[in-house]
């Protein structure tokens, strides 16, 4: 299978439906989430923090 922005490049699993969430925590940059795909690929995703000035 070919990869895209929405699917794992190795197995085609939908990225927005992680097989397993390993860790989720807030940082100064936003919310960091580490997930594992069905094929075992580890992925890190940063959801940027919104700032109000």
C-alpha positions as CSV (number, residue, x, y, z in Angstrom):
1,X,0.0,0.0,0.0
2,X,1.1,3.5,-0.6
3,X,1.3,6.0,2.2
4,X,-0.5,9.3,2.5
5,X,-1.0,12.0,5.1
6,X,-3.9,10.0,6.6
7,X,-2.6,6.4,6.5
8,X,0.5,4.6,7.7
9,X,3.1,4.3,4.9
10,X,4.0,0.8,6.0
11,X,0.6,-0.9,6.4
12,X,-2.2,1.6,5.4
13,X,-3.7,1.8,8.9
14,X,-5.6,5.1,9.4
15,X,-3.4,7.5,11.4
16,X,-6.4,9.2,13.1
17,X,-7.3,5.8,14.6
18,X,-4.2,4.8,16.5
19,X,-3.9,1.1,17.4
20,X,-2.4,2.0,20.8
21,X,-1.8,5.3,22.6
22,X,1.4,5.0,24.5
23,X,1.8,8.4,26.1
24,X,0.1,11.8,26.0
25,X,1.4,14.9,27.8
26,X,1.4,18.7,27.6
27,X,4.6,20.6,26.8
28,X,5.2,24.3,26.2
29,X,4.6,23.7,22.5
30,X,1.3,21.9,22.9
31,X,0.0,18.3,23.4
32,X,2.5,15.5,22.5
33,X,1.0,12.1,21.7
34,X,3.0,8.9,21.1
35,X,1.1,6.2,19.4
36,X,1.8,2.8,17.9
37,X,0.4,1.6,14.6
38,X,-1.0,-1.9,14.0
39,X,2.3,-2.8,12.2
40,X,4.3,-1.6,15.2
41,X,5.5,1.8,13.8
42,X,5.9,4.4,16.6
43,X,4.6,7.8,15.8
44,X,4.8,11.1,17.6
45,X,2.2,13.8,17.0
46,X,2.2,17.4,18.2
47,X,-1.0,19.3,18.6
48,X,0.1,22.9,18.8
49,X,-1.0,24.9,21.8
50,X,-3.3,27.8,21.1
51,X,-2.3,31.1,22.7
52,X,-4.4,34.0,23.5
53,X,-2.7,37.3,23.8
